[in-house]
Amino acid sequence: LQCQTCHGLDGLSKLPEAPNIAGNPEPYLVKQLDAFRKGERKNEMMSVVAQPLSDQDIADLAAYYAAIEVTVKVPK
């Protein structure tokens, strides 16, 4: 799973330039992955990674990352 390299298996970014994607709405994730795949949205890494994804791959990835529950704590 190439996603985990930057976004983490838990959807929490491992790199400063990669966003956290855990808990994002599934339709949003599908739309963004599709935009990278079609070249409508540009990012050097994502454009390469998204290119070979099938519609089913995108749906599966979006469902996986959207299902991760994120808890937020107020800073002290």
Secondary structure, DSSP 8 states (H G I E B T S, - for coil): -THHHHH-TTS--SSTTS---TT--HHHHHHHHHHHHHTSS--HHHHHHHTT--HHHHHHHHHHHHTS--------
